[in-house]
Amino acid sequence: MSISLADIFLMIWNTSGFAVIGWQELVMIGIACILIYLAIVKQYEPLLLLPIAFGVLLANLPLANLMMGPPDDHSSAGGLLYYLYQGVKLGIYPSLIFLGIGAMTDFGPLIARPSSLFLGAAAQLGIYIAFIIAIMLGFSPPEAASIGIIGGADGPTAIFLTAKLAPELLPAIAIAAYSYMALIPMIQPPIMRFLTSKKEREIEMVQLREVTKLEKIVFPIVVTIVVCLLLPSVAPLIGMLMLGNLFRESGVVERLNNTAQNALINIVTIFLGTTVGATAVGQLFLRPETLKIIALGLIAFIFSTIGGLLLGKIMCWVTGGKVNPLIGSAGVSAVPMAARVSQIEGQKANPKNFLLMHAMGPNVAGVIGSAVAAGFLLTMFG
Amino acid sequence: MTLGDSLIVSLIGFSVVFIVLIVLSALIQFQSLVLGYVARSKFQGDRQETLTAQVPAPEEKALMTQRTDTVDTGWSAGELRLIGVDEKTAAMIMAIVSHESQIPLSELQFKMIKAID
């Protein structure tokens, strides 16, 4: 048997991905490279955008078959990312991320001012506005619900809901949600300045009362019981969020607390980001629907900000000017970015203004609010 | 699903979010009231016990006054002593330290913040 050098090269070429790569894969590889650039150079939510972008890259390399399941007769194993993706599909990763978020979150500002919860509720307005517009654009109700949840500005919640209701939209929704969260410092300030007067932005708020350790310990237990009894479908998210918070506040399981808010959340973030990105294969992603989803996501974010600000204005009026309406926009979750934006805008209007801790209340209330909204949508369309 | 249906679903959904969070808000307020009452009762009980305890001897009394004098120097807020710094500036400094060190504020303990001219 004689094999020429040309034959060997031809054989290598024919079995390589170069021989079968199509325009869609090339476009997706280009998109992956842009996302990697945004994550590394512009630092747009790099912790998630980088694994997502690399997942997009891996999923669009022909013949690598990383997301391919095992054959029906199970004669061989499936791709690595196929198995890791089961954690997204079954809602495991978003719940574990919530465990870490709970361990990192101080609910003290919320307990000190429970009315913050109203702002966290109002800032879910965008979810429902986007839902209505998505229905008008011809999306099915589960798809519209998944698109709407982008307005909750909460990545794990959006992934949790979309994986259950419309998994085919998962890459577009995840990328839109995390991109807009990174763009909050650009999206929110113009709306905040447009909807509030300078006098309102200048309002200085009184210092929050001190919250006792006992209150902080009782809080996650009460929230778990109330929310999970009312909306059992959201128990994985709220249950894990509050378990993580109880680890933190109890002070008796420092090792578990430390693991939940560091090692565990980091490991899960790698799996979640990479596998969500890997669902963005060219044939599914490069559709007009993706552009619609990205536009609807922006609308959802804008209306959620408006909802929070309008209720902030009402609370300002009701309290006789004791509440700065700028803290309302922090109700869109995106912890702690949205609260920082409130702080920055407040301080621009009045350098003596310190709104950060006041904005953290609506901010963490938004996490609970978006989880409740997701629970409702899951109950309706799941 | 028609536009009307989507409006109804949205209205109900938004109301559900508000109702759940209003219920939570009420529960937090109730929790704070109850726990505050319990803490006050406990504090009053402890205070009563202290008052009914034996009156200290004159030498002990003098020693206690001396200790209080040394502790109370300077202006303090709780465990933190602020010297030449107002509360807002101190809060800002603590927030900056927490942010820069990536350690949550609740896990940091400040003993003194002093202005250096």
Chai-1 contact restraints between the chains, C-beta under 6 A:
chainA,res_idxA,chainB,res_idxB,connection_type,confidence,min_distance_angstrom,max_distance_angstrom,comment,restraint_id
A,D106,B,S106,contact,1.0,0.0,6.0,A-B,restraint_1
A,I111,B,I28,contact,1.0,0.0,6.0,A-B,restraint_2
A,P114,B,S25,contact,1.0,0.0,6.0,A-B,restraint_3
A,P114,B,I28,contact,1.0,0.0,6.0,A-B,restraint_4
A,P114,B,Q29,contact,1.0,0.0,6.0,A-B,restraint_5
A,L117,B,L21,contact,1.0,0.0,6.0,A-B,restraint_6
A,L117,B,L24,contact,1.0,0.0,6.0,A-B,restraint_7
A,L117,B,S25,contact,1.0,0.0,6.0,A-B,restraint_8
A,A121,B,V17,contact,1.0,0.0,6.0,A-B,restraint_9
A,A121,B,F18,contact,1.0,0.0,6.0,A-B,restraint_10
A,A121,B,L21,contact,1.0,0.0,6.0,A-B,restraint_11
A,Q124,B,V17,contact,1.0,0.0,6.0,A-B,restraint_12
A,Y128,B,S10,contact,1.0,0.0,6.0,A-B,restraint_13
A,Y128,B,G13,contact,1.0,0.0,6.0,A-B,restraint_14
A,Y128,B,F14,contact,1.0,0.0,6.0,A-B,restraint_15
A,F131,B,S10,contact,1.0,0.0,6.0,A-B,restraint_16
A,I132,B,S6,contact,1.0,0.0,6.0,A-B,restraint_17
A,I132,B,S10,contact,1.0,0.0,6.0,A-B,restraint_18
A,I135,B,M1,contact,1.0,0.0,6.0,A-B,restraint_19
A,I135,B,S6,contact,1.0,0.0,6.0,A-B,restraint_20
A,P141,B,M1,contact,1.0,0.0,6.0,A-B,restraint_21
A,L214,B,L35,contact,1.0,0.0,6.0,A-B,restraint_22
A,E215,B,L35,contact,1.0,0.0,6.0,A-B,restraint_23
A,V218,B,Q31,contact,1.0,0.0,6.0,A-B,restraint_24
A,V222,B,L27,contact,1.0,0.0,6.0,A-B,restraint_25
A,L230,B,V20,contact,1.0,0.0,6.0,A-B,restraint_26
A,G369,B,V17,contact,1.0,0.0,6.0,A-B,restraint_27
A,G369,B,L21,contact,1.0,0.0,6.0,A-B,restraint_28
A,V372,B,V17,contact,1.0,0.0,6.0,A-B,restraint_29
A,V372,B,V20,contact,1.0,0.0,6.0,A-B,restraint_30
A,A373,B,V17,contact,1.0,0.0,6.0,A-B,restraint_31
A,F376,B,G13,contact,1.0,0.0,6.0,A-B,restraint_32
A,F376,B,V16,contact,1.0,0.0,6.0,A-B,restraint_33
